[in-house]
Amino acid sequence: MFAVVNINGQQFKVSKDQEIFVHHIEGIAGNKVEFSDVILINHDDNTIVSGDKIKSTVKAEILDHVQGDKVIAFKMKRRKGFRKKKGFRQQFTKIRIEEIA
């Protein structure tokens, strides 16, 4: 059994006991979250698409808050002595899918 769910503007194919990284979700480790924007469900080779008015939710638990890899933005103008370097690290939340109901 799996489901396609929209979490913070991104679509994820999830199944029970799967751990995924999503964009930052408010809450602390151990909190339970629920996602109701389910797009597709596949259960025992029966596929239900969102056009059929899915009335299900995906329940998950927040495991940790982490940062992604650093992305460097470097600007330079030759022969002018202009150099600018910025770094950015995206905030992610690690969640475990507990139930697709």
C-alpha positions in Angstrom: 0.0 0.0 0.0 1.3 3.4 -0.9 0.0 7.0 -1.3 1.0 10.1 -3.1 0.7 13.1 -0.7 1.3 16.8 -1.0 3.5 18.1 1.8 4.5 21.7 1.9 4.1 22.1 -1.9 5.9 18.9 -2.9 4.5 15.5 -3.8 5.9 12.4 -2.1 5.2 8.7 -2.7 5.0 7.3 0.8 4.3 4.0 2.4 4.1 2.8 6.0 7.2 3.1 8.2 9.1 5.1 5.5 11.4 7.9 6.7 11.6 11.0 4.4 13.0 14.5 4.5 10.5 17.3 3.8 10.8 21.1 3.9 10.6 22.5 7.5 7.5 21.6 9.5 6.7 23.4 12.7 6.9 21.3 15.8 9.4 19.4 18.0 10.7 15.9 17.7 8.1 13.4 18.8 5.0 15.5 17.7 2.5 13.8 15.4 1.4 15.5 12.2 -1.4 14.8 9.8 -1.5 15.5 6.0 -4.9 15.5 4.4 -3.9 16.5 0.9 -3.7 13.0 -0.5 -3.6 12.8 -4.3 -3.5 9.0 -5.0 -3.9 5.8 -3.0 -3.0 2.3 -4.1 -4.2 -0.5 -2.0 -4.3 -4.2 -3.1 -4.0 -3.1 -6.8 -6.9 -0.8 -6.5 -5.9 2.8 -7.4 -8.0 5.7 -6.3 -7.1 9.1 -7.8 -7.9 12.5 -6.3 -10.7 13.1 -8.8 -12.7 10.5 -7.0 -12.7 12.6 -3.8 -10.3 10.8 -1.5 -11.3 11.1 2.1 -8.1 9.8 3.7 -5.1 11.2 5.6 -1.5 10.3 6.1 -0.3 10.4 9.7 3.4 10.9 10.5 5.8 11.6 13.4 8.5 14.2 13.4 11.9 12.6 14.1 14.4 15.5 13.8 15.1 18.9 12.3 18.2 18.9 10.1 20.0 21.2 7.6 20.8 20.3 4.0 24.1 20.7 2.2 25.5 24.2 1.9 24.9 25.9 -1.4 27.5 28.6 -2.3 26.5 31.7 -4.3 29.7 33.4 -5.5 29.7 36.7 -7.5 32.8 38.3 -9.0 33.6 41.1 -11.5 36.9 40.7 -13.1 39.6 43.4 -12.8 37.4 45.4 -10.4 38.3 43.7 -7.1 34.6 42.8 -6.4 34.0 39.4 -4.8 30.9 38.4 -2.9 30.4 34.9 -1.3 27.2 33.8 0.4 26.2 30.4 1.7 22.8 28.9 2.4 21.6 25.7 4.1 18.0 24.6 3.6 16.0 23.5 6.7 14.5 20.0 6.5 12.4 17.9 8.8 12.8 14.1 9.0 9.5 12.4 9.4 8.3 8.7 9.7 5.0 7.7 8.0 3.0 5.9 10.6 -0.3 5.3 9.0 -2.2 5.8 5.8 -5.9 5.9 6.7 
